[in-house]
């Protein structure tokens, strides 16, 4: 694709100034499993999103079709993507999920809301004499990181200014709501989906103390399904969530040992362990889908190039896990 050019006329004739756009970011490139679950839980379910909105604002809207969802999935040339944004009544709501205490979130929200207004406002009308009416923006961040934060805190754009003034001409305020287990009990009771999500994240952390992240996520989903916590959601989305967890796990690798001596050995060991875990879950998911054993074996041979002896070993472990699960 040719690089766009801005053509200008000058004393020396026609001059071309190249315009370089920001590099496009693939929308999934930096997604973590918690972001994925949060978006899957609320973005495609207007009833769940309306429940969340009502719980936060102590409102009583009862028609999910009143929501107009306008989440930025991938703004052209900007690589910009937010978690959830929607309009209800005359309010533009921008919801973000964060696992880190990010003090820059007001600036990010400013970029989000500017892009959203560009989407919903006709460019030609901006230059007219008639005043436009736009939805009032509201910004909420749902925080579930491990750093200690109070139940709710407020960050302001003016806090980021190099020289603060008493009355800044541009201000933006973001509510940070802590949704870790044990926080905001009233909110959790008002929104079962948010409460279930909080339980899921807590169980992942608990299992991840002993098991790898993909295994911890799988076990946490099993726990939620067995205890009727977002059962339909996790039953429907478990494979999608698991695949994102594998991507995140493989991004980080299994590579803490590379900082120590024997880096190559540790690197290879980590790769082998990650491959075995992925192969194991191929078997377990195959069982759940009712696939014949021969079909699963062929998949393992094609994907992982394992020998028959290695596949027999993996099947023996998988059968033992299934037996253990059934006896619980």
C-alpha positions as CSV (number, residue, x, y, z in Angstrom):
1,X,0.0,0.0,0.0
2,X,1.5,3.4,-0.9
3,X,2.3,5.8,1.9
4,X,-0.3,8.7,1.9
5,X,1.1,12.0,0.9
6,X,0.1,15.6,1.6
7,X,0.7,17.7,-1.6
8,X,1.7,21.3,-1.1
9,X,2.5,24.0,-3.6
10,X,5.6,26.1,-3.0
11,X,8.0,28.4,-4.8
12,X,10.0,25.4,-5.9
13,X,7.0,23.6,-7.4
14,X,5.0,20.7,-5.9
15,X,6.3,19.2,-2.7
16,X,5.2,16.0,-1.1
17,X,5.2,15.6,2.6
18,X,4.9,12.0,3.7
19,X,2.4,11.3,6.5
20,X,3.3,8.3,8.6
21,X,0.4,6.8,10.6
22,X,0.9,5.0,13.8
23,X,1.6,1.3,13.5
24,X,-1.6,-0.8,13.7
25,X,-1.8,-3.1,16.7
26,X,-3.6,-6.3,16.4
27,X,-6.5,-6.2,18.9
28,X,-5.6,-9.4,20.6
29,X,-1.9,-8.8,20.9
30,X,-1.8,-7.5,24.4
31,X,-4.9,-9.1,25.8
32,X,-4.7,-11.0,29.1
33,X,-7.0,-13.8,30.1
34,X,-8.8,-11.5,32.6
35,X,-9.5,-8.8,29.9
36,X,-10.8,-11.6,27.7
37,X,-13.2,-13.0,30.2
38,X,-14.4,-9.5,31.2
39,X,-15.1,-8.5,27.6
40,X,-16.7,-11.9,26.8
41,X,-18.9,-11.6,29.9
42,X,-20.3,-8.1,29.3
43,X,-19.7,-7.0,25.7
44,X,-22.0,-9.5,23.9
45,X,-24.6,-9.7,26.7
46,X,-26.7,-6.5,26.9
47,X,-28.6,-7.9,29.9
48,X,-25.4,-8.5,31.8
49,X,-24.0,-5.1,30.9
50,X,-27.3,-3.4,32.0
51,X,-27.1,-5.2,35.3
52,X,-23.6,-3.9,35.8
53,X,-24.6,-0.4,34.9
54,X,-27.5,-0.4,37.3
55,X,-25.4,-1.8,40.1
56,X,-22.8,1.0,39.7
57,X,-25.3,3.8,39.3
58,X,-28.1,2.6,41.6
59,X,-30.4,2.8,38.7
60,X,-33.3,0.6,37.6
61,X,-33.3,0.4,33.8
62,X,-34.9,-2.8,32.7
63,X,-34.7,-2.9,28.9
64,X,-31.3,-4.1,27.6
65,X,-32.2,-2.8,24.1
66,X,-31.9,0.7,25.5
67,X,-28.1,0.1,25.4
68,X,-26.2,1.2,22.3
69,X,-22.8,-0.5,22.4
70,X,-20.0,1.3,20.7
71,X,-16.9,-0.3,22.0
72,X,-13.7,0.6,20.1
73,X,-12.6,-2.7,18.7
74,X,-9.8,-1.3,16.5
75,X,-9.9,2.4,15.5
76,X,-8.3,2.8,12.1
77,X,-4.7,4.0,12.2
78,X,-4.7,4.3,15.9
79,X,-4.6,0.7,17.1
80,X,-6.9,1.9,19.8
81,X,-9.1,-0.5,21.7
82,X,-11.1,-0.1,24.9
83,X,-12.9,-2.7,27.0
84,X,-16.5,-1.5,26.9
85,X,-18.3,1.6,25.9
86,X,-22.0,2.2,25.5
87,X,-24.7,4.8,25.5
88,X,-27.8,4.6,27.6
89,X,-30.2,7.5,27.9
90,X,-27.9,10.5,27.4
91,X,-24.8,9.0,29.1
92,X,-21.7,7.8,27.3
93,X,-20.1,5.1,29.5
94,X,-16.5,4.0,29.1
95,X,-15.6,0.9,31.2
96,X,-12.1,-0.4,31.5
97,X,-10.7,-3.4,33.2
98,X,-7.2,-3.1,34.7
99,X,-4.9,-5.5,36.5
100,X,-2.4,-2.8,37.2
101,X,-2.7,0.5,39.1
102,X,-2.3,2.7,36.1
103,X,-2.1,6.4,36.9
104,X,-2.3,7.3,33.2
105,X,-5.8,6.0,32.7
106,X,-7.3,9.5,32.6
107,X,-5.2,10.3,29.5
108,X,-6.1,7.0,27.9
109,X,-9.8,7.7,28.6
110,X,-9.4,11.1,27.0
111,X,-8.1,9.5,23.8
112,X,-10.9,6.9,23.9
113,X,-13.7,9.4,24.3
114,X,-12.3,11.7,21.6
115,X,-12.3,8.7,19.2
116,X,-15.8,7.7,20.3
117,X,-17.2,11.2,19.7
118,X,-15.7,11.1,16.2
119,X,-17.6,7.9,15.6
120,X,-21.0,9.2,16.7
121,X,-20.9,12.9,15.5
122,X,-21.2,13.9,11.8
123,X,-18.0,15.8,10.9
124,X,-19.9,18.3,8.8
125,X,-22.1,19.4,11.7
126,X,-19.2,20.3,13.9
127,X,-18.6,23.4,11.9
128,X,-22.2,24.6,11.9
129,X,-23.6,27.4,13.9
130,X,-26.1,25.3,15.7
131,X,-24.9,23.8,19.0
132,X,-24.7,20.0,19.0
133,X,-25.9,18.0,21.9
134,X,-23.6,15.1,22.9
135,X,-23.9,12.4,25.5
136,X,-22.1,13.1,28.8
137,X,-19.2,10.8,29.3
138,X,-18.6,8.8,32.5
139,X,-15.4,6.7,33.1
140,X,-15.1,3.6,35.3
141,X,-12.2,1.3,35.7
142,X,-12.7,-2.1,37.3
143,X,-9.5,-3.0,39.1
144,X,-8.5,-6.5,40.2
145,X,-4.7,-6.4,40.5
146,X,-2.7,-7.6,43.4
147,X,-1.5,-4.2,44.6
148,X,-3.5,-2.9,47.5
149,X,-6.1,-0.3,46.6
150,X,-9.1,1.0,48.6
151,X,-12.6,0.0,47.5
152,X,-12.8,3.1,45.3
153,X,-10.4,5.8,44.3
154,X,-10.6,8.7,41.8
155,X,-7.9,9.7,39.3
156,X,-8.0,13.0,37.5
157,X,-6.4,14.2,34.3
158,X,-5.2,17.3,36.0
159,X,-3.1,15.2,38.3
160,X,-0.9,14.5,35.3
161,X,-0.3,18.1,34.4
162,X,3.3,19.2,34.8
163,X,2.1,22.4,36.4
164,X,-1.2,22.1,38.1
165,X,-3.7,25.0,38.4
166,X,-6.6,25.5,40.8
167,X,-9.1,25.5,38.0
168,X,-7.9,23.4,35.0
169,X,-9.6,24.2,31.7
170,X,-9.6,20.5,30.7
171,X,-10.5,18.0,33.4
172,X,-11.5,14.3,33.2
173,X,-12.3,12.1,36.2
174,X,-12.1,8.3,36.4
175,X,-13.6,6.1,39.1
176,X,-11.4,3.2,40.0
177,X,-13.5,0.4,41.6
178,X,-11.7,-2.5,43.3
179,X,-13.5,-5.7,42.4
180,X,-11.2,-8.1,44.2
181,X,-12.9,-10.6,46.5
182,X,-13.8,-9.0,49.8
183,X,-14.2,-5.5,48.2
184,X,-17.4,-3.6,47.5
185,X,-19.7,-6.2,48.9
186,X,-22.9,-4.2,48.1
187,X,-21.9,-3.9,44.5
188,X,-21.1,-7.6,44.2
189,X,-24.5,-8.5,45.7
190,X,-26.2,-6.2,43.1
191,X,-24.3,-7.7,40.1
192,X,-24.0,-11.5,40.0
193,X,-21.9,-11.5,36.9
194,X,-19.3,-9.2,38.4
195,X,-19.3,-11.3,41.6
196,X,-18.8,-14.4,39.6
197,X,-16.0,-12.9,37.6
198,X,-14.3,-11.8,40.9
199,X,-14.6,-15.4,42.2
200,X,-13.1,-16.8,39.0
201,X,-10.1,-14.5,39.2
202,X,-9.5,-15.4,42.8
203,X,-9.6,-19.1,42.1
204,X,-7.2,-18.7,39.2
205,X,-4.7,-17.0,41.6
206,X,-5.2,-19.7,44.2
207,X,-4.6,-22.6,41.7
208,X,-1.7,-20.7,40.0
209,X,0.3,-20.9,43.2
210,X,0.7,-24.6,42.4
211,X,-0.1,-25.1,38.7
212,X,0.7,-23.3,35.5
213,X,-1.6,-20.5,34.3
214,X,-3.4,-22.5,31.7
215,X,-4.1,-25.3,34.1
216,X,-5.1,-22.8,36.8
217,X,-7.6,-21.2,34.5
218,X,-9.0,-24.6,33.4
219,X,-9.4,-25.6,37.1
220,X,-11.0,-22.3,38.0
221,X,-13.5,-22.7,35.1
222,X,-14.3,-26.2,36.3
223,X,-14.8,-24.9,39.9
224,X,-17.2,-22.2,38.7
225,X,-19.2,-24.7,36.6
226,X,-19.3,-27.2,39.4
227,X,-20.5,-24.5,41.9
228,X,-23.0,-22.9,39.5
229,X,-21.0,-19.7,39.2
230,X,-21.5,-18.3,35.7
231,X,-22.0,-21.9,34.7
232,X,-23.6,-21.2,31.3
233,X,-21.0,-18.6,30.4
234,X,-18.0,-20.8,31.3
235,X,-19.5,-23.8,29.6
236,X,-20.0,-21.8,26.4
237,X,-16.7,-19.9,26.4
238,X,-14.2,-22.2,28.1
239,X,-12.3,-23.1,24.9
240,X,-11.9,-19.4,23.9
241,X,-10.7,-18.4,27.3
242,X,-8.3,-21.4,27.5
243,X,-6.8,-20.5,24.1
244,X,-6.2,-16.9,25.3
245,X,-4.6,-18.2,28.4
246,X,-2.2,-20.4,26.3
247,X,-1.3,-17.3,24.3
248,X,-0.5,-15.3,27.4
249,X,1.3,-18.2,29.0
250,X,3.5,-18.8,25.9
251,X,4.2,-15.1,25.7
252,X,5.6,-15.1,29.2
253,X,7.0,-18.5,28.5
254,X,8.1,-20.8,31.2
255,X,11.4,-19.0,31.3
256,X,12.3,-17.6,34.7
257,X,15.1,-20.2,34.6
258,X,16.8,-18.4,31.8
259,X,18.1,-15.9,34.3
260,X,20.1,-18.6,35.9
261,X,22.9,-20.9,34.7
262,X,22.0,-23.5,32.1
263,X,19.7,-21.1,30.2
264,X,19.3,-23.3,27.1
265,X,18.4,-26.3,29.1
266,X,15.9,-24.3,31.1
267,X,14.5,-22.8,27.9
268,X,14.0,-26.3,26.3
269,X,12.5,-27.7,29.5
270,X,10.0,-24.9,29.6
271,X,9.0,-25.5,26.0
272,X,8.5,-29.2,26.6
273,X,6.4,-28.6,29.6
274,X,4.2,-26.1,27.8
275,X,3.8,-28.5,24.8
276,X,2.9,-31.4,27.1
277,X,0.3,-29.3,28.9
278,X,-1.3,-28.2,25.6
279,X,-1.3,-31.8,24.4
280,X,-3.0,-32.9,27.6
281,X,-5.7,-30.4,27.2
282,X,-6.2,-31.5,23.6
283,X,-7.1,-34.9,25.0
284,X,-9.3,-33.6,27.7
285,X,-11.2,-31.2,25.4
286,X,-11.5,-34.0,22.9
287,X,-13.1,-36.2,25.5
288,X,-15.6,-33.4,26.4
289,X,-16.5,-33.1,22.7
290,X,-17.1,-36.8,22.4
291,X,-14.3,-37.4,19.8
292,X,-13.1,-40.9,19.2
293,X,-9.8,-41.7,20.8
294,X,-8.2,-42.4,17.3
295,X,-9.1,-38.8,16.2
296,X,-7.5,-37.3,19.2
297,X,-4.4,-39.5,18.7
298,X,-4.1,-38.3,15.1
299,X,-4.3,-34.7,16.3
300,X,-1.5,-35.3,18.7
301,X,0.7,-36.9,16.1
302,X,0.1,-34.1,13.5
303,X,0.4,-31.2,15.9
304,X,3.1,-32.3,18.4
305,X,4.9,-35.1,16.4
306,X,4.7,-37.3,19.5
307,X,5.5,-41.0,19.3
308,X,2.9,-43.7,20.0
309,X,4.6,-44.4,23.4
310,X,4.4,-40.7,24.4
311,X,0.8,-40.5,23.4
312,X,0.0,-43.6,25.4
313,X,1.7,-42.0,28.4
314,X,-0.4,-38.8,28.0
315,X,-3.7,-40.8,27.6
316,X,-2.9,-42.7,30.8
317,X,-2.5,-39.4,32.7
318,X,-5.6,-37.9,31.1
319,X,-7.7,-41.0,32.0
320,X,-6.4,-40.8,35.6
321,X,-7.4,-37.1,35.8
322,X,-10.9,-37.9,34.4
323,X,-11.3,-40.8,36.9
324,X,-10.3,-38.5,39.8
325,X,-12.7,-35.9,38.7
326,X,-15.6,-38.3,38.5
327,X,-14.9,-39.7,42.0
328,X,-15.1,-36.2,43.6
